[in-house]
């Protein structure tokens, strides 16, 4: 019997259209700038001079120590190597964490808009997603609605900070309130923090692991691909107190078991780079963001504030467009050759339909041409 084809995601759809039409792809989140030579050289040296055989299941001891040191340097966060499980990308860390803590019949509260992997992973674990909407245009968590969504089946709350697609952060005051709720109801928190190295406006990233009431209830997920802008490396990790990390490792060993050994060595070297290197790396993306935002605003687009990620969001209604993001995205790629992502695609249900996400991790000439084309598109409506 033939199987039904897998559903194509909006990212595949828009990127496919971009390739087919020769459009500028500001939809999918990958940079087109030059890669960091320090990281490429570290990978080359590791491939030639280090082991190419299986590493330890939880990850190289050196890498786990480097991750702990990185968080101490960049976030003043006190974690140890035995709290870290290295995974084949952050999505695998999310999967192993969800499979560890969601059993058939359980519920996970997810704040939408959200990364599209959360829902299918929860459902594959036998759980149910219960969405709670962030409130535009500042995308804050409605704590009263969040608490109202909790019931006896709730086992996990899934957070994303900095948030993709909105670029907003969850502040310490909100995390403190969340910690009180989780302690009261006995709930764990899974926090997708892959964009923690890409906060571009000087704001401070706060992990749930920095909140005392969440220290033993939170799982932090990180990504070398996002920190170093090497998305194809697929090296991620989960960080949690040792009993939680052990439960995640139990799942990880039957998902990918291990992650490419030379890339683990290369990431170890990368995480040992000084703070000044990370500041310089972020500054490259901050310039791209400023260039795109400035161009869009000059053309009459209303761009919402964003602290982190490689994305900015356009408010369609405030920019003079119909509040139909899927329709606008489809027309824009076909009519002027700029691919974007409708923010409604980041919802399980009851979506906000008035916003478009654009990626600014591109070369100056690419961004300038995209702005010129989008200006023509706006003038044509």
N, C-alpha and C positions, 0 to 999 in steps of 0.2 A: 504494500500500500504506500503510495507516495505521501510525503510529508508536506504540510503547508510551509511555504517560504517564510523565513523570519521577517518580521516587520522592520522596514527601513526606518532608522531614526532620522530626525530632522537634520542632524549634522551630516549624515551620509547624503541625504537628499540635496541639501544646499551645496555641499562640496561637490557632489556629482554634477549639479547644474553649473557650478563655477567652472569645472573642467570642460564640460560639454560646450559651454558658451564662451569660454575664454574670459570669464569674469574675474574681477578682483575678489579674493576670498577673505572678507572680514568676518566670516561666520565662524569657522572652526578655529580653535585656540592653539595655533602653533606659530612660532616666530619664523621670520625669513631673514633674520640678520645673521652675521657671522657667528660661529660658535666660539666659546671661550677656549683659547689655545691651551691654557693650563689643564683643563679637563680632558681635552682630546689627547694631549701628551701623556697624562696620567693613565688614560685607557690604553694607549699604545704600549706604554711600558709594562702595564699589568698583563696585557695579552701575551707579550713576549717573555717577560721575566718572572711572572707570578704563576700560580696554579691555574689550570683550566679544568680542573676536576671539581666534583661536588664540594661545596663548602658546607659547614655545619647547617643543620636544618633551620635554626633560628637566625642564621646570618653570621658572617665573620665577626669574631670577638673584637677585632680592631675597628670594624665599621660600627658596631653597636656602641663601643666606647666613644667613637668620633661623633655619633649622633647625640649622645648624652652631653659631650663637651660643647657641641654646637648650640644646644638649647641653653646651656649654662651661659654661654657667651652672648647669644642673640636675644634671649628672653628671660635670663636670670631664673631659669627653671631647673629645679633640682630633681633629675631623674638618673637612674642607674642603668648599666648595660643589661642587667637581668630583667629589666622592665620593657625591653625592646625586642620586637620580632620583625626581622627584615622580610619583605614580601616582593613579589614580582609586580611592582607598581602599587599605587595607592588604592586602586579599585580592588585588587586582591586583598589588601589589608581590610578594606571595608567589608568584602565578602566574608573573610575569615572571622571578623568581629561579629557580623550579623548572624552567621551560622553558629557561633559560639553562644549567643545570648537570646536568639529567637527560636522558639520551638513551635510545632504546630498548635494553632489556636492563640498564640500570643499576638500582641499588637505593638507596632512601633509608631510613635508620633513623629511626623516629618514636617518640617517647616518649608512651605513652598512659596516662591519658586525654588527648585532643588535639582541637583545633578541627577540625570535620568537613570543612573544605575541603582539608586536606592530602592525604588519600588520593586523592580523584578528580583533583586537579591532578597528582600524581605519575603516576597511571595514564594520564592524557591525554597526558603527555609520553612515554609508552612505558615508564615505569619500574615498579618493584614496591616496595610499602611493606613494610618488615620492622619490626613493632612490638616494642617493649620496654616492659614495664610499670613505671611508677613504683610504689613500695612504700608502700601506706597503713599507718597513718593519717597519717604525716608526708610521704608522697609524694616520697621521695628517689629519686635515680637509682641503680640498682644497677650500678655501674661494671663489675663483672665480667661481668654479663650483656650490657651494652652492648658491651664489647670482644669477647665471644664471638659477637655478631651480625655483626661486621664480616667481610666477605670481599672477594675481588678485584673484585666488582661494586659494592661500596659506594662511592658518590660523594658522599653528602650525609647529614648528621645534622640533623634538624629539631627545634629546641628551642622552648619557649614559657615565657618568664619575664617578669613574673609569669604563673603558669599559669592558664589557663581550662580546667577549672572549679574547680581546687582552691585558687587564690589563693596558692600557695606560690612561693618564690623559689629560683633556683639561685645558690648562693654562690660567691665567688671561688675557694675551694679546689677545688670541683668543676670549675669552668671551667678552672683550671690543669691538672687531670688530664686533662680533655677535650682541652685544647690539645696535651698530650703525645701522646695517641692520634691526633689528627688529623694532627700533624706526622709521626708514625711511618708512618701508613697513607696519607697523601696525600689526606685527605678535607676537604671544605668543610663549614661550619656555616651553616645558615639559622636565624636566631633571631627569632621573632615576639615583639616587645617592645611590642605595642600598649598594654598596661596599665601601662607604665612611669611614667606620670603619675598613676596611681591606687594608689600604695602608701600605706596609711592608718595604719600602726602605727609609723612612724618608721624602719623598716628601710631599708637602702641598696640601691638597684638597681645591679647590675653587669652591663654589657653584655659579650658576648664581645669586642667591639672594644676593651675596656679591658685585655684579656689579651694580652701581647706575642706569645705563640705562636699566637694566633688572629687577630691584627690583619690579616694578609693572607689569611686563610682564611674570615673570617666576613662574613655579610651581616646587617645589622640592619634590621628592618622596624618602622616607627612609624606612628602614626595621629593626625591632628588630631581626628578624631571622638571618640576616647577621651580625649585630653588635655583637650578643651574640652567634652565631654559633648554633642556635636552629631553624633550618629551618622549623620544623613542627609546630611551634607556630603560624605562619601566623598572625603576628601583624605588620602592616605597617602604613604609614601616608603620607598625602600630606600637604605641607606647601606653602602658597601663601598669598598675600595681602588680606584683608578681603572680598572684593567683589568677587575675584576669588575663595577664599575658600568657600564662600557661594554657588557659582555655582557648585563646586565639591560636597559639602554636599547634594545639591538637587539631584544629581545623586546617591550618596552613599546610601541615605535612601531607594532607590528602588532596590539596588543591594543586599547588605547584611544587611543593616540597622544598625547593631551593630556588635561588635567583642567581643569574649569571655571575660567576666568580670574578672575572676580570673587571666587570662594571662595579661590583661591590668594592674592589680595591680602589678603583678610580674615584668613586664617591667618597671613600674614606679620605683620600687626598684632598678632594674638593672641600669637604666639611672642615678640614684643618686650615683652610685659607683664612687670612685675618679679616676682621670686621670691615676694614677699609675696602677690601675686595668686594664684599657683598654690597656695600654702599655704592660703589662705582657701578656694579652690575645693575642694581635697581635704578640708578640714575639714567641709564640708557633707556629703560622702559618708561620712566617718568617723562622723558623728553618726547617719546612717541605719543604718550597719552596727551601731553600738553599740545602737541602739534595737531592731533586729530580733533581734540575738543575745541581748540581755538578756531580751526577751520570750519567745523560744524556750526559753532555759535555765530561766526561771521556770516554764514549762509542762512541763518535764521532757524536752525534746529535748537530745540531745548534739550540740553544734556543734563542728566541728573548727577549729583555729586557721587563720587566713588573713591574709596580709600585704597582698595587693593584689587588684585587680579590683573589680567591683561585686557579687561573689557570695560566699556562704558555703555550706558543705556540711554536711548533717546525716548523722550515722552512724545508720542505721536500727536496726541490731541493738542498739546501745548505748542507743537511745531507746525500746526495747521493741517495735519493729516487726519483721515478717518481712523478711529481707534480699532483697527483691524490689522493686527501685526502680521498674521500669516499672509493676508492678501497683499499688504504693502511689501513684505519681504519677497514674495513671488514676483510681483511686478518689477521691483527694483533690480533684481538680478537679471530678468529677461529684457527690460527696457533700457537700462543704462549700464548693466554689467557690474553690479556690486552685490556680493552675497552677504547676508546678515542672518541672524537667528531670531525668530519671534520668541519673546519671553514666555508666551503662553505655552510653548513646548516644554517648559520646566515645571508644569503643573500636572498633578494626577487628575484633578477635577476642579471645577469652578475657577477657571484661569482668569487672570488679568490679561486683557488683549490689547492694551494700548502702548506697548513698549517693544523696542527693538534692541538687541545686543550687538555691539560691534567690537571687533578685536583690533587693538592698536599696536600689537607686537609685530610691526612691519617696518620696512625701510621707508625713509622720508618720501621718496618718489612714489611709492605705492600709496601711502596715506594721502599725499597731495592729489594724486589722480583720482582716488576714491572720493575725496571731498568735491572735486570738480564735477564728477559724474553725479553725485548725490545732489549737488546744487541744481544741475539741469533737471534732475528728476523732480525736485521740489517745485521748481518753476513750471513744470509741465502739468501739475495737478490743479 
